[in-house]
Amino acid sequence: MPGSGEHLAEEARGGSRLALSRLLTAIESRTARAEEALRSLYPSAGSAHIVGVTGPPGGGKSTLVAALIAEARGAARAVAVLAIDPSSPVTGGAILGDRIRMQQYAGDRDVFIRSMASRGHLGGLAGSTAQAAAALDACGFAIVFIETVGTGQSEVEVASIADTTVVVEAPEMGDEIQAIKAGLLEVADIVVVNKSDRPGADRAAAGLRAMLSLADAPESTDPHALRPKPKRPEVLLASAIDGSGVPELLAALDVHHARHASADRPRNARIARARAQVEGILADRLREVMWTTYRATTEEILEQVAAHHLDPYAAADLLASALGRDPAGS
């Protein structure tokens, strides 16, 4: 039916970039049409390589992703990018910096780049990133890059929705120490020292390898972990400016994806991804019920917390109890 979410999904899957743009807008807005479209698309998802690209600011994530796009397009592979940008404090919209930097691919129908506003969501992602990635996957993109905001210490969430997590560092910035503090190396599958044309790149890579060898630990088998930890991330050198190391990086991504596609580890990773998606949707729905069906109760409880007549833990228990009741009282 024209205008329905299912029809929008069909058009997007058929190659309409306008329909895909509208679909992603609906997903960001969390509309009923988006939910209907995603229900239709989800069975077709699961074949794309979802690559998370994260790291401290200034590492050159956007230029490195642009270089990877060029390398992938040279092999005739369709590529999509979800570039999560900081939100405007006034409008809530994305700054669109990453999409501007990748403007050279605007005329390529096999490259789709979308900036998404973080809208205050922690973890370097937008709240609807996982759903947007699933839509792009279902629409036939072989690789979907998710580039995080780059705020430094809250960038690990991308590991819960990516097949491969790439942490981008830069020489002579102290980023390897910052990465250790942020826990980024704990979720990395591949660490890239970008800007390898600069002095100190080899030294930075050697330092990171040494740190990783000291921090080596067995792979987690806990299906509830944010991400099963690799035994030791691979450390590569690359330069997005002159292109050196970029073919090797894309090859390493392919090897990682292929190697784990037939191993036990992807099961844990898939469960972690499913958990992140379901928990995110559930949290959104509970929040909506709080501020619609139980708005008066919610406001009353928050007033008590603000006045220090009720502690936040007791308030959370009261709201959880209220949300578990039938609003009709039956």
Protein Blocks (a to p, Z undefined) as FASTA:
>chain_A
ZZiaklmmmmmmnopaklmmmmmmmmmnopaklmmmmmmmmmmgojaccdddeddehklm
mmmmmmmmmmmmmnopacdddddddddfklopaehlmmmmmmmmmmpmkbccddddfklp
ahhiafklmmmmmmmmmnopabdcdddehnojammmmmmmcfbdcddddehklmmmmmmm
nommmmpfbdcdehklbghklmmmmmmmmmmmmmgccddfbfkbfbacdfbdcdddddfk
nopoklmmmmmmmmmmmmmmmmmklmmmmmmmmmmmmmmmmmmmmmmmmmmmmmmmmmmm
mmmmmnopacfklmmmmmmmmmmpcfklZZ
